[in-house]
């Protein structure tokens, strides 16, 4: 039971904020993604020099909770060329611009969102707004446009509306007088965009796959230590060091890296709040029950036949 008298809630809150603010690298995929970001920068310079590759689109795809958006947000900050600055005339420049596609992702909605991201009102005809958008790319020095949640353009649109978005993306990636490059991220269904041959030949794909144990047990364990031990100062119960627990943890989130981090954070915070110093399997079982509402025999962390269970936590992600 929580002894409120001896519990420093401000310190606990500081710990939570620090842990949630700390980026946990996903290993090789982060290195691959950062390498492709640097390749975009190199191709932008090649364009300015007069001979660039036509591959000006980077697709970053993966199921919900695999950490795509968080990785992009973190790694973009490691690319100096994409950081905002003011030129010699003190005019603000925005080399990298990020927008999130609306659930009804029509070409007009997409153009409006981009114009608004520059701090302007999006009023007028779609043709006028599109012309304004392209002029803003040049005026504000935007050489990389990130569109997140692009699956909305695939899921919500009619075939003609979907093809209109494809055509707009092709036009953006084929500007002859400006080196605009695109980063397009979302659920795996956005790869349908690449069924268009022109987009396919202009793009590169970086997939964020689900983790699987035992193959990825080392990464699962490193994540557990980074959050619970290094971030929260907890000791790990011996059971948590074993392959079976690492398999249960991976299975409970259906191999989704980002969701796994959130699960470990929640279990660790529960442990801290109850003024315990050792993180145990029960902390994870409690969090899993809280998240899914499952019965003990359906709890991945408690059931002896956990490998046969369909994780309820993962089902919620796949339905997004």
C-alpha positions as CSV (number, residue, x, y, z in Angstrom):
1,X,0.0,0.0,0.0
2,X,1.2,3.5,-0.8
3,X,2.6,5.4,2.2
4,X,1.7,8.9,1.2
5,X,3.5,10.4,4.1
6,X,6.9,9.2,2.8
7,X,6.2,9.6,-0.9
8,X,7.8,12.5,-2.7
9,X,5.3,13.1,-5.5
10,X,7.2,16.0,-7.0
11,X,10.3,13.8,-7.3
12,X,8.1,11.0,-8.8
13,X,6.7,13.4,-11.4
14,X,10.2,14.7,-12.3
15,X,11.2,11.1,-12.9
16,X,8.2,10.4,-15.1
17,X,8.9,13.5,-17.2
18,X,12.6,12.6,-17.5
19,X,11.9,9.0,-18.5
20,X,9.2,9.9,-21.0
21,X,11.4,12.6,-22.5
22,X,14.4,10.3,-23.1
23,X,14.6,8.8,-26.5
24,X,15.3,5.0,-26.7
25,X,17.0,4.0,-29.9
26,X,15.6,1.2,-31.9
27,X,19.0,0.1,-33.0
28,X,19.8,-0.7,-36.6
29,X,16.6,0.8,-38.0
30,X,17.5,4.2,-36.5
31,X,20.9,4.0,-38.1
32,X,19.3,3.2,-41.4
33,X,16.8,6.0,-41.1
34,X,19.4,8.5,-40.2
35,X,21.5,7.4,-43.1
36,X,18.6,8.0,-45.5
37,X,18.0,11.5,-44.0
38,X,21.6,12.3,-44.7
39,X,21.1,10.9,-48.2
40,X,18.2,13.4,-48.7
41,X,20.5,16.2,-47.7
42,X,23.2,15.0,-50.1
43,X,20.7,14.7,-52.9
44,X,19.5,18.3,-52.3
45,X,23.1,19.5,-52.7
46,X,23.4,17.4,-55.8
47,X,20.3,19.1,-57.2
48,X,21.8,22.5,-56.5
49,X,25.0,21.3,-58.3
50,X,22.9,20.4,-61.3
51,X,22.5,16.6,-61.2
52,X,20.3,14.9,-58.6
53,X,18.8,11.4,-58.3
54,X,15.1,11.3,-59.0
55,X,14.6,9.5,-55.7
56,X,13.3,12.4,-53.8
57,X,10.7,10.6,-51.6
58,X,11.4,8.6,-48.5
59,X,8.6,6.3,-47.3
60,X,8.8,5.4,-43.6
61,X,6.2,2.7,-42.9
62,X,5.2,0.4,-40.1
63,X,2.3,-0.8,-37.9
64,X,0.9,1.5,-35.1
65,X,3.2,1.7,-32.1
66,X,6.4,0.8,-33.8
67,X,7.9,4.2,-33.2
68,X,8.0,5.8,-36.7
69,X,7.0,9.3,-35.8
70,X,9.0,9.4,-32.6
71,X,12.2,8.2,-34.4
72,X,11.7,10.7,-37.2
73,X,11.1,13.6,-34.8
74,X,14.3,12.7,-32.8
75,X,16.5,12.0,-35.8
76,X,15.5,15.1,-37.7
77,X,17.0,17.1,-34.9
78,X,20.4,15.4,-35.7
79,X,20.4,16.8,-39.2
80,X,21.8,20.4,-39.1
81,X,20.6,21.2,-42.6
82,X,17.0,20.7,-41.6
83,X,17.0,23.1,-38.7
84,X,15.2,26.5,-39.0
85,X,17.4,29.6,-39.3
86,X,17.4,33.3,-40.4
87,X,19.3,34.4,-43.5
88,X,21.5,37.4,-43.8
89,X,18.4,39.6,-44.2
90,X,17.0,38.2,-41.0
91,X,14.2,36.4,-42.9
92,X,13.2,33.1,-41.2
93,X,13.8,30.0,-43.2
94,X,12.2,26.6,-42.6
95,X,14.2,23.8,-44.4
96,X,12.1,21.1,-42.9
97,X,8.3,21.3,-42.5
98,X,6.1,18.6,-41.0
99,X,2.3,18.2,-41.3
100,X,-0.1,15.5,-40.3
101,X,-2.7,14.3,-42.9
102,X,-6.3,14.7,-41.9
103,X,-8.6,11.7,-41.7
104,X,-10.3,13.0,-44.8
105,X,-7.1,13.5,-46.7
106,X,-8.1,15.2,-50.0
107,X,-5.7,17.3,-52.0
108,X,-7.4,20.4,-50.8
109,X,-7.1,19.4,-47.2
110,X,-3.4,18.5,-47.6
111,X,-2.6,21.8,-49.4
112,X,-4.5,23.8,-46.7
113,X,-2.7,22.0,-43.9
114,X,0.7,22.9,-45.5
115,X,-0.2,26.5,-46.0
116,X,-1.5,26.7,-42.4
117,X,1.8,25.2,-41.2
118,X,3.5,28.3,-42.4
119,X,1.2,30.4,-40.2
120,X,-1.0,31.6,-43.0
121,X,-4.8,31.5,-43.6
122,X,-5.8,28.9,-46.1
123,X,-8.6,30.7,-48.0
124,X,-9.4,30.7,-51.7
125,X,-9.7,28.2,-54.4
126,X,-7.7,25.0,-54.4
127,X,-5.8,26.1,-57.5
128,X,-4.8,29.4,-55.8
129,X,-3.8,27.7,-52.6
130,X,-1.7,25.1,-54.5
131,X,0.1,27.9,-56.3
132,X,0.7,29.6,-53.0
133,X,2.0,26.4,-51.4
134,X,4.6,25.9,-54.1
135,X,5.7,29.5,-53.9
136,X,6.0,29.1,-50.1
137,X,8.4,26.2,-50.5
138,X,10.8,28.5,-52.3
139,X,10.2,31.6,-50.2
140,X,10.6,29.9,-46.9
141,X,13.5,27.7,-48.1
142,X,11.7,24.4,-47.5
143,X,13.6,21.6,-49.0
144,X,12.0,18.7,-47.1
145,X,8.3,18.2,-46.4
146,X,7.2,15.5,-44.0
147,X,3.6,14.2,-44.3
148,X,2.7,11.9,-41.4
149,X,-0.3,9.6,-41.1
150,X,-0.5,9.4,-44.9
151,X,-2.6,6.2,-44.6
152,X,-5.6,8.5,-44.3
153,X,-5.2,9.3,-48.0
154,X,-5.4,5.6,-48.8
155,X,-8.2,4.5,-46.4
156,X,-10.7,7.4,-46.6
157,X,-10.5,8.3,-50.3
158,X,-12.3,7.1,-53.4
159,X,-10.0,5.8,-56.2
160,X,-10.1,9.1,-58.0
161,X,-9.3,11.1,-54.8
162,X,-6.5,8.7,-54.0
163,X,-5.0,9.1,-57.4
164,X,-5.3,12.9,-57.1
165,X,-3.2,12.8,-53.9
166,X,-0.7,10.6,-55.8
167,X,-0.5,13.1,-58.6
168,X,0.1,16.0,-56.1
169,X,2.9,14.1,-54.5
170,X,4.5,13.4,-57.8
171,X,4.3,17.0,-58.7
172,X,6.0,18.0,-55.4
173,X,8.7,15.4,-55.9
174,X,9.4,16.6,-59.5
175,X,9.8,20.3,-59.1
176,X,12.3,21.3,-61.7
177,X,13.2,24.6,-60.2
178,X,13.3,23.7,-56.5
179,X,14.9,20.7,-54.6
180,X,11.9,19.7,-52.6
181,X,12.2,16.2,-51.1
182,X,9.4,14.3,-49.3
183,X,9.2,12.1,-46.2
184,X,6.0,10.2,-46.2
185,X,5.2,8.2,-43.1
186,X,2.3,6.0,-41.9
187,X,0.9,2.6,-41.6
188,X,2.1,-0.1,-44.2
189,X,-0.9,0.6,-46.4
190,X,0.8,3.8,-47.6
191,X,3.0,1.6,-49.7
192,X,0.1,1.5,-52.1
193,X,1.3,4.9,-53.1
194,X,4.3,3.2,-54.6
195,X,2.2,1.1,-56.9
196,X,2.4,4.1,-59.2
197,X,5.5,3.5,-61.2
198,X,6.5,7.2,-61.2
199,X,6.4,7.3,-57.4
200,X,8.1,4.0,-57.0
201,X,11.1,5.1,-59.1
202,X,11.3,8.3,-57.2
203,X,11.2,6.8,-53.7
204,X,13.1,4.7,-51.1
205,X,11.4,2.6,-48.4
206,X,12.4,2.3,-44.7
207,X,10.1,-0.2,-42.9
208,X,9.6,-0.4,-39.2
209,X,9.0,-4.0,-38.6
210,X,7.6,-5.6,-35.4
211,X,10.2,-7.2,-33.1
212,X,10.1,-10.9,-32.5
213,X,11.6,-13.0,-29.7
214,X,14.0,-14.8,-29.4
215,X,15.6,-13.1,-32.4
216,X,15.2,-9.6,-31.0
217,X,15.5,-10.5,-27.3
218,X,18.7,-8.4,-27.0
219,X,16.8,-5.2,-28.1
220,X,13.9,-6.0,-25.8
221,X,16.3,-6.4,-22.9
222,X,18.2,-3.2,-23.7
223,X,14.9,-1.3,-23.7
224,X,13.9,-2.8,-20.4
225,X,17.2,-1.7,-18.8
226,X,17.2,1.7,-20.4
227,X,13.7,2.6,-19.0
228,X,13.6,0.7,-15.7
229,X,17.2,0.6,-14.5
230,X,18.8,3.6,-16.1
231,X,15.7,5.8,-16.2
232,X,13.9,4.8,-13.0
233,X,16.7,3.5,-10.9
234,X,15.0,0.1,-10.3
235,X,16.5,-3.3,-9.9
236,X,15.2,-6.1,-12.2
237,X,13.8,-9.2,-10.6
238,X,15.7,-12.3,-11.9
239,X,12.7,-13.5,-13.7
240,X,12.8,-10.3,-15.9
241,X,16.3,-11.2,-17.1
242,X,15.1,-14.5,-18.6
243,X,14.1,-15.3,-22.2
244,X,10.6,-16.3,-21.3
245,X,9.7,-12.9,-19.7
246,X,11.3,-11.0,-22.7
247,X,9.2,-13.1,-25.0
248,X,6.1,-12.3,-23.0
249,X,6.9,-8.6,-23.0
250,X,7.4,-8.6,-26.8
251,X,4.3,-10.7,-27.4
252,X,2.2,-8.5,-25.1
253,X,2.6,-5.5,-27.5
254,X,2.8,-7.5,-30.7
255,X,6.4,-6.5,-31.2
256,X,5.7,-2.8,-31.4
257,X,8.8,-1.0,-30.2
258,X,7.1,2.3,-29.2
259,X,4.3,0.6,-27.3
260,X,6.8,-1.7,-25.6
261,X,8.5,1.4,-24.2
262,X,5.2,2.7,-22.9
263,X,4.5,-0.6,-21.3
264,X,7.8,-0.7,-19.5
265,X,7.4,2.9,-18.4
266,X,3.9,2.2,-17.0
267,X,5.1,-0.9,-15.1
268,X,8.1,1.0,-13.7
269,X,6.0,4.0,-12.6
270,X,3.6,1.6,-10.8
271,X,6.6,0.0,-9.0
272,X,8.0,3.4,-8.0
273,X,4.6,4.8,-6.8
274,X,4.3,1.8,-4.6
275,X,7.7,2.5,-3.2
276,X,9.3,-0.7,-4.4
277,X,12.9,-1.0,-5.5
278,X,12.6,-4.1,-7.7
279,X,10.5,-4.4,-10.8
280,X,8.7,-7.7,-11.2
281,X,6.5,-9.6,-13.6
282,X,3.5,-8.7,-11.5
283,X,3.9,-5.0,-12.3
284,X,3.6,-5.8,-16.0
285,X,0.6,-8.2,-15.4
286,X,-1.2,-5.4,-13.5
287,X,-0.5,-2.9,-16.3
288,X,-1.6,-5.3,-19.0
289,X,-4.9,-6.0,-17.2
290,X,-5.4,-2.3,-16.8
291,X,-4.9,-1.7,-20.5
292,X,-6.9,-4.6,-21.8
293,X,-9.4,-5.5,-19.1
294,X,-8.5,-9.1,-19.6
295,X,-9.1,-12.0,-17.2
296,X,-6.0,-13.7,-15.5
297,X,-6.1,-16.6,-17.9
298,X,-5.9,-14.2,-20.8
299,X,-3.1,-12.2,-19.4
300,X,0.1,-12.6,-21.4
301,X,2.2,-12.1,-18.3
302,X,0.4,-14.8,-16.3
303,X,-0.9,-17.4,-18.6
304,X,1.1,-20.6,-19.0
305,X,0.0,-20.7,-22.7
306,X,0.8,-17.1,-23.4
307,X,2.2,-17.8,-26.8
308,X,-1.2,-19.0,-27.9
309,X,-3.0,-15.7,-26.8
310,X,-3.8,-13.0,-29.2
311,X,-2.6,-9.8,-27.4
312,X,-5.6,-7.6,-26.7
313,X,-3.2,-4.6,-26.4
314,X,-2.0,-5.2,-29.9
315,X,-5.5,-5.6,-31.3
316,X,-6.3,-2.0,-30.4
317,X,-3.3,-0.9,-32.4
318,X,-4.1,-2.9,-35.5
319,X,-7.6,-1.5,-35.6
320,X,-6.4,2.1,-36.0
